[in-house]
Amino acid sequence: MVVNENACLLAKRGALESIASELA
């Protein structure tokens, strides 16, 4: 469970960072 939660958080962070880099 913990691993899945961490994976979801990392995926969300990666998505936000990719979007931010595209906007920048």
N, C-alpha and C positions, 0 to 999 in steps of 0.2 A: 504493500500500500504506500509506504513512504517513498519508495523508488518511483512509483507511478506519479505521485504528487510532485516530486522534484522534477520529473521529466516534463510534466505539464507546465510548471513554473518556468523551466528553461525554454520550453517551446514558446511560451508567451513573451518572455524577454527577448528571444531571438526575433520574433515577429515584430515587436515594438521597435527594436534596434534597426531592423531592416527598413521599416517604414520611415523611421526618423532619418536614416542615412539617405533614403531616396528624396525626402523633402528637403534635406539640407543642401 
